[in-house]
């Protein structure tokens, strides 16, 4: 797998995980708002469980993302 494809894959997974983390955080803080928006699929208890379980994958993906950016180079600007 090419490095750029792997970097994009990790970045997209991290973005998805952050969105899920924010959604579950709002589900914990404002269950009256999030539960109807998710059609009853995400209640306060489920949001708390998912929010707690996301810490491990979040830390792993952040460390992978930082490692790949630091060791493989960031996003270099093209020279004209």
C-alpha positions in Angstrom: 0.0 0.0 0.0 1.4 3.4 -0.9 2.2 5.8 1.8 -0.1 8.5 0.7 -3.0 6.1 0.5 -2.3 4.8 4.0 -2.0 8.4 5.3 -5.3 9.3 3.8 -6.9 6.1 5.2 -5.7 6.9 8.7 -6.7 10.5 8.4 -10.2 9.6 7.3 -10.6 7.0 10.1 -9.5 9.6 12.6 -11.9 12.2 11.2 -14.8 9.6 11.5 -13.7 8.8 15.0 -13.6 12.4 16.0 -17.1 12.9 14.6 -18.4 9.9 16.5 -16.7 11.2 19.6 -18.4 14.6 19.3 -21.8 13.0 18.6 -21.6 10.8 21.6 -20.4 13.7 23.8 -23.4 15.7 22.7 -25.5 12.6 23.4 -24.3 12.5 27.0 -24.7 16.3 27.6 -27.9 16.8 25.6 -29.8 13.5 25.3 -33.1 15.3 24.7 -31.6 16.7 21.5 -29.5 13.8 20.2 -31.9 11.0 20.8 -34.6 12.4 18.5 -32.0 13.3 15.9 -30.7 9.7 15.8 -34.3 8.4 15.7 -33.9 6.9 19.2 -30.8 4.9 18.3 -28.4 6.8 20.6 -29.7 7.3 24.1 -27.7 8.7 27.0 -26.5 5.2 28.2 -25.4 4.1 24.7 -23.7 7.4 24.1 -21.8 7.0 27.4 -20.7 3.4 26.6 -19.6 4.3 23.0 -17.8 7.5 24.3 -15.9 5.5 26.8 -14.9 2.8 24.3 -13.6 5.3 21.8 -10.6 6.4 23.9 -8.3 3.5 22.9 -8.8 3.7 19.1 -8.6 7.5 19.2 -5.2 7.4 21.0 -3.9 4.8 18.6 -5.0 6.6 15.5 -3.7 10.0 16.7 -0.3 8.4 17.5 -0.2 6.7 14.1 -1.2 10.0 12.4 1.5 11.9 14.2 4.1 9.3 13.5 3.4 9.1 9.8 3.3 12.9 9.5 6.6 13.3 11.4 8.5 10.4 9.8 7.2 10.5 6.3 6.9 14.2 6.0 3.9 16.5 6.1 2.2 18.0 3.2 5.0 19.7 1.2 4.1 22.6 -1.0 4.8 22.1 -4.7 7.6 24.2 -6.0 6.8 26.3 -9.1 
